[in-house]
Amino acid sequence: MAKQRAAKAQGQALSKNGYGQYLLKLAGGNIMSGLVKLIDLLSLGDDRGSLVALEANKTVPFDIKRVYYIFGTKAEVARGFHAHKALKQVAVCVTGSCRMVLDNGKHKETVWLDSPTKGLVIEDLVWREMHDFSPTACY
């Protein structure tokens, strides 16, 4: 109840996802719940297609040093299994879907990436694993 009052006082709304876990809906469409920090990425498009731009310190909440993507991963293959001492990342599944597991040593959370307009912010010192890649997944 205290969280709800605090969120309301700051102009934020407390919502509940399908699993019954409370999420704090932040101004600007960002969602946070413990380790899971999701950012909404604006999609611009028309009948020719769609485009999502990632900009440092605008759509991505930090400087961008490197961009890479993973594709062609079989569903039964898991990837990741590491953490970074001093590196923040945003993970986006551009096509298809994959399941992300995040663990900071105290809490462990799972989130599905399944939209090119949903970015998962992964802070430093957070263990990450990627599982259950769909046939069309490009992460």
Beta strands, then each sheet from edge to edge (+ up, - down):
strand 1: 13-16
strand 2: 22-25
strand 3: 31-33
strand 4: 36-40
strand 5: 43-46
strand 6: 49-52
strand 7: 79-82
strand 8: 89-91
strand 9: 98-103
strand 10: 108-113
strand 11: 118-122
strand 12: 127-131
sheet 1: 1+ 2- 3+ 4- 11+ 8-
sheet 2: 5+ 6-
sheet 3: 7+ 12- 9+ 10-
end
